[in-house]
Structures are given as C-alpha cells and as structure tokens.
Amino acid sequence: MNPASKAPARAPLVGVRILDLTRLLPGPLATQHLADYGAEVIKVEDTGAGDYARSMGAMGGETSWFYQLVNRNKRSLRLDLKQEAGRELFLRLVEGADVVVEGFRPGVMERLGLGYTTLAERNPRVVLCSISGYGQTGPYALRAGHDINYLGYAGVLDQIGCAGGAPALSNLQIGDLLGGTMGAVMGILVALFDARRSGHGREVDVSMTDASFAHMIFPLAEVLAHGGVRPRGEDLLSGGVPCYGVYETADGRYMAVGALEEKFWVLMCTTLGRADLIPGHLATGEEGARVRAELAAIFRGRSQREWVAVFDAVDCCVTPVLRLEESLRDPQLRARGMVVEANGLCHAGPAVRLGGMPEMPAAPAPARAGADTDAILEALGVDAGERARLRGAGVI
C-alpha cells in the first residue's frame, strides 16, 4: 500500500492567513479559491459601502447571489484605512498574516501608507498581491478598464466570433478570471512557496491584460508563421474547418463537434452514414464550406436529445452544448463534486481536485460587512472598551 494513503487528510493551506482588500470579482474569487484549500481569509471592508458586490444583480436575501458565490469561507472586518488608527490595526494584522491582496488602482496602497515597503517592515515574510487591469507600471497603468478592454488590448477579443461578424462577447470574463483570478492564485502560491523557504515575501503584480495576452498561444503561432493572425472565425479552432465547430439541431439547440483527430472524424462520419465526407476533415475554402453545409443539414435533422442518444455511445468528441441549469444536473459534474449545495446555496465546488483533502464544509459568505470585526480584533488583543471607542470614531 502506498504510505501516502495512510496519511491523515489535511487541507494544504491551513495556517495561511490572507488579508483581502479586494472587491467585486477577480480578487474575491481568487481568495475564495485559496480559502477552499484551507487558508484563513479575512475580508477587510471599508466603513462605507464595503464590497459593493453585495448589492449587484439579483438578490438572494440580504446580499446578491453574485456576492455569495465568490465570498464563501471568509470572515469580514470593517476598517477605515484612511484613519491612522485603522491603518495601525491593519498593520497589526499584517504582522500575523502571510498574504495581502488588493485590487486598487496603482499607487493607492502607497497613498494610504500601506505600500509593500511598509508592510514588509512589519512582516518581512508577507506577500503583497496587487491585481489591476494593466499592471503597476506602463503607460496604461492608471487607466480604468473592464474585461472587454483588457481583451481588446491583448488581441483576444479580435479572435472571438464568427467569420464576417463582429467580435463576440462572453459572460465568462477571460481577463477578469483567467487573468485576475487565476493569475493571482498562481502568483500568490509561487511567492508564498518562496517566502516559506527564504523568509522573505515579495510583491506580486497581476495585470489582467498581461495574463490574457500570455495565453494567446495559437494566434501567436500564426503570427510567427505568417506575420499575422487569420481572420476571425477562419482558423483551426474558430470555425475554419468542418471538424471543429458547433452545429444547430432540429430544436434550435446545438452540438459541439471537436473531431480534430482523424480517427474521431472518421468515426463521426461513419456514425452519420456519410463516409463520403471523410476527405473533408480539415478542408478549407469552398470545399470546407461545402462539408460544413452538409454537416449542418445533417444535424438539423434531429433534436439535440436525439443526437446525444446517438453520440453518447460513440467516443468521437461530439457532445451537447448545455445550458448552465443543465450543467448543474450533468452526471459527470455531479460525480466530480463540482455542484455543491450548502447553506441554501447551489455553487461550484473547488476548481482543482487534490488528493488527501478532507471534507471542507462551505461556510456562507459574511452576511454583512464587518460581521466578524469584534472576534477578529478581540483575538488581536483589542478589548471591548477599545473596540467601542474605535467604533464611535468610525474606525471600525
């Protein structure tokens, strides 16, 4: 038996404390990912609006569904960092923290008197992760932006969409999530690993534009080979060949055909009873258009449910395009524990499976800003009288 199998289950980030100053989506989801693996996350909110994601979109009780989906397993502390007493309390928390995460525009932390140098003076091991649209340096650093803007600059948006059409938009925010969330998680873990070895933390500069640009692998290969990208909707993965694309069904739904490898394409064509289409696997131009049209006519002949019944028994990368409410019922996602129902909320499970992880009950997002202020400050040694004084001064 593998000796590792006898080891007790444990969450790998237990003992890591993160002070989270971020709002909205990229930062809160990054720290939620880390909390899912055992990190203690203290959500530090200002004494005004706090994280205004609480009231954005459809409400699920006192707070929005959006807010609840990206803030589980955290505690909330209210602090006015514009007051000296608030900054001092924060710095006392930094002394016992491993990571600080912020998503302000570049320069705000320095203006608050909480730049990396100040934090490191209190705790040389602390990691400061700063998430921004364009990074802490460069001519665009201080510009406002959203996912659509970052993708526009990174060359991503230009490549999304159908041939002859405008760039398409998605509500899976590639820049915010691939860039801001997962970029932050990667940067924090890398810096934290080194801090544990060396005793010294460092700054982590996460640019949502940079991280989106860094993953443009296929388009960059086209630039290197031909001096420019192919027109939108005309390359291998965006509709340029018949074997990779979406095809409408009789009921207005779609099937995803991903038969890139020849063996899958041959099996698909054989299953459809159209061996004559096999030579059109990677056809482009007029021949590619003809083969795509033939396939489109075939798929429009049956409903999505009927095609699923056909291709569930054939391993050739032809699958349904599900709506999210259907994905929540999908047996594969269910079997993987990706659909979690806890505290009256249906949400996605941890994104990565780790061996030896214990069962981690999901604690709901803090119901109100500062819900844990007294408990956190009491553990810091701030007694009830002092907390009352600080509250009266608007510091907490």
N, C-alpha and C positions, 0 to 999 in steps of 0.2 A: 504493500500500500504506500502511496505517496505520503511522506511525512507531513507535507504541507496540508494534507486533508485533515490531519488531526489538530491543526492549529485552530484556536477559537476564532469565530467570526469577529471581525472588527472593521470599523469604518476607518479608512486611511487618514482622514483629515481631522480626526478627533484631537483636540488640544490646540488646533489652529484657530486663532481669533482674528476676525476680519471686521474692520470698521468701514461701513458702506455709506458713503455720502451721495450716492447716485440716485437718479430719479428716472421715471418713465420705463424704458425697455432694455437697452443694451447692458447697462451696469447691473440693474436689479436681477436680470436673468442670469448674468454671469455669477453673481454671488449666490443665487439660488442653486445653481449647478454645484457650487462648492459646498454649500450647506447640505445638499443631498448626500455628500460623501463624508459628512461628519463635522465640517467646520462650524464654529460658532460665529454667526453673523449678527452684528449689531447695526441696525439700520438707523443712521443718525439723520434726523429730520429737523428742519428749522422750525422756529416757533410760530411761523406764519402759516402758509399754505401746506408746508411739508411736501411730500411727494404728490404732485397733483394728478398722478395716475389714479389716485383713489376715486376721483370723480369723473374719469374719462370713459365715455361709452356706456353701454348697458350696465345697470347697477344690479348687483347680487346681494341685496340687503344694504348695509351701511356703506359698503365700498363696491367699486366696479369689479366685474368679472376679470377684466384685464389686470388690474392691480393684484387681485388674489392669485392669478395664475403665475406671477413672477416674483412673489414675495413670501412663499411658504418657508417654514423652518427658520424664521428670523425673529429677532426681538427689536423693538423700536424705542429709541431715545430721542427726546427733543432737546436741542441745544441751539442757542443763538450764538453763532460763531463770530458775529460782528461785535460782541461784547467781550471784554478782556476775561471776565470770569468764565464765559462759555468756552473761549479758546483754551484757558487753563485746564478746565475739566476735560476737554478733548485731548490735550497733551498728556494728561494723567492716564487717560485710557490708552493712548499710543504706547506708553511705557510697557503695557502688558499685551500689546497687540502684535500680530505678525504681518498684517497687510492693511493698508488703507486704500480704498478705491474711490475715485472721484470722477465726475463727468462734467465739470465746469469748463468754460472756455479757458484756453491757456492764459496763465497769469493770475487767475482768481485766487488760487491757493496761496500764492506769494503775497497778494494784497491782503489776504486775511491773516497773514503772519503764520501760515501753516505750510510753507513750501517744504520741499524734501530736506533741505539742509536743517531746518528747524526740527522736523520730525526725527531725523537721524541723530540729532544732538540728544534727544530724549531716549531714543532707542536705535542704536546702530544697526540692529538686525531687521528693522522694519522695511517692508516693500511698499512703495507708493505706485499704484497703477492709475494712470490718467487716461481716460477714454475720451476721444474727441473726433470730430468729423475729418479733420485734415492733419492732425498731429500737433505737437507742441512747437514745431518750427516750420519755416517755409512761408511763402508769400500769401497763402490762403489760411494760415493758422487761426486767425481771429474771425474768419467769416462764419456766418450762420449757415446751416445746411440741414438737409434731411436725407434719408436713404436714396431718394431719387437723384439728388445732386451728387452724392458720392459715387453712385454707379455711373452717372453721366461722365464724370471726370476719369473714372477708372477704365473706360472703354467697355464696360459690362452692358450697360443699357442699350447701346447701339446694336448689340448682337442678339437681343431678345425680341422675338416676334416673327411674324410670317413674312415670306418673300413678298415684296411690293408694298408692305404695310408699314405703319409707324412702329417705333419701339413699343413693346408691350410692358405693362406694369403687373407686378405680383404683390400680394399681401404677405408673402414670405419675404421679409426685408433682408435681402442678401447683405447689404452693407452693415446694417444695424446688428444682425445676428451672426453671420459668418465673420464679419469684421469686428464689430464692437463687443459682442458677447463671447464668441469662441476665441477671438484674438486675445481678449483679456484673460480668459481662463488659461490659455496656453502661456501667456506672458507671466501671469502670477505664479503658476506652478513651476515654471523654469526658474524664476527669480527666487521663489521660496526654497526650492531644492538647493540652490547655491548658498542662500543665506544660512540654511541649516548646517552646511559644510564649512562655510568660511566665517560665519559670524557677522557678515556684512550684508545688508539689504541693498537695494538699488531702485532706481526709477524705471518704470515700465511705461513706455509711450505707445499707446494704441491709437492708430489712425484708422478709422473705418474705410477711408478711401484706399490707403496703402494695402490693407488686408484684402480688400476686394480685388485690387489690381494684382496682388501676388498670386491669386488663384486663376488667372486668365491663361491657362496652360495651352489649350487647343488654339485659341485665336493667336497667341504669341507664336506658336509653331508655324501658323500660316504666314505671319509677318516675316519670320525668319526665312521661310521657304520662298515666298512670293512677293515680299515687300509690302504687303497689306492684307487685311482680313478679307474673307469672302463677304459678299453682300448678305445682309440679314436674311435668315431663312434659307440659305443656299449651301451651308456647309454640312459636314457629315452628321452632326447632332442636332441640327435645327431645321431639317426638312429637305435637305439637298438630295437625299437618296430614298428609295422606296422602303428599305428595310428598317428605317428608324423614324417613327412619327406616330401621330395619333389619327385614328380613323373613326368617323361617325358611324353610329349604329342606327338601326331602324327606329328606335325610340328616342332619338336625339341625344343619346349618351355617347361615350367614346371608349375605344380600346387603344391601349398603348402597345405598339409593336416595336420591340427592341431586338430584332433578329439580326444583329450586326454580324455575328459569325456565320460563315456559310452553312455550317451544319444546322443551325437553327432556322435559317431562311429556307433551306431545302425541306426541313420537316414541316415548317409552316405551310409552304406552298403545296406539299403533298397532302397535308391535312385538309386544305381547302379544295383539293382536287384540281389544282392548277399547276401541274408540273411545268407547263409551258412558260410560267413566269420566273422560273429558277434563274435563267440567264440575266434577268433584270435586277439581281441582288443589289448591286452598287451603281446602277445605271444613273446617269445624269442627263441633262439636256432634254431633248424631245423624247428619247426612249425612257428616261426616268419619269417624265411627266406621264407617259402612256401607262407605265406599270403602276404608278401611284393611282391613276384614274381607275384602272382595272381593280385594284385592291379596294379603293373607296367604294366602288359599286358593289363589290362582294360584301363588305362589312355593313353596308346599308341594307343588306338583305335580311338581317336577323337583329333581334334586340340584344342589348348588352348581356342580359341574363342568359340568353341562348348561347352567345359566344363564350361566356365564362364556362358554361357546361361543357362546351367543346374543348376549350384550351386548358382547363384545369387538369385534364388527363394527358396533356401534351407538353413536354418540357422544352418550349421554344421561345420563351420570353415574350409571350403575348398575354397581356393582363388587363383588367378593367381599370378605367380611370374613376376612382371612387370620390364621392363627396365626403367631407370630413366626418359628418354624422355616421356615414357608413364605415369609415375607417375605425371609428370607435367600437364598432361591433366586429371588426375583422378578426378571425381566429388567430392569425399569426401575431398581430399586435397584442391580442389578449394573452396568448401563450407566453409572450415575452415580458409580461407585466408592464407594458407600456401604457395601459389605461388604468389609472389609479382613481379610485373613488374613496374619498376620505373627507370627513368633516362637512358632508353635504356637497362636496365639490368634485366634479369629474375633471381630472387633469392628466397631463402626460407624466409618465414615470421618468426616472433618471435616463439621460441620453446614452450613457455608456454602461455596460454591464461589467462588474468586477467580481472575480472570484473571492470567496471568503467574506462577502459583505453580509452583515446581519440585517434582519428586518428593520427598516427605518420608518416608523410611523410618521406620516407627514403632519407637522403642526401647521395650523392655518396661518395665513398672513396676519400681521398685527392689525387688529380691528380699528385701531385709532392711532394717530401719531402720538408717540410718547407713552404707549401703553405699558412699557417696561422701564420707564425712566427711574422710578423710585427703587426698584430692585437692582438695577444696574449701578446706580450711584451709591446705594447702601453697600453693595459689595466693594465699591471703590473707597469706602470709608467716610462717605458724606452722610452725616447723621440727619435725623428728621428735622431738627431745627434749622440746620443749614439749608436743607432742601426747601423748606418753607420760605426762607429768605430769598433763595435763588428764584423760586417760582414767583414770588412777589415782585422781583426785579425784572421778570420776563426773560431770565437767562435760560430757564428750563420750562 
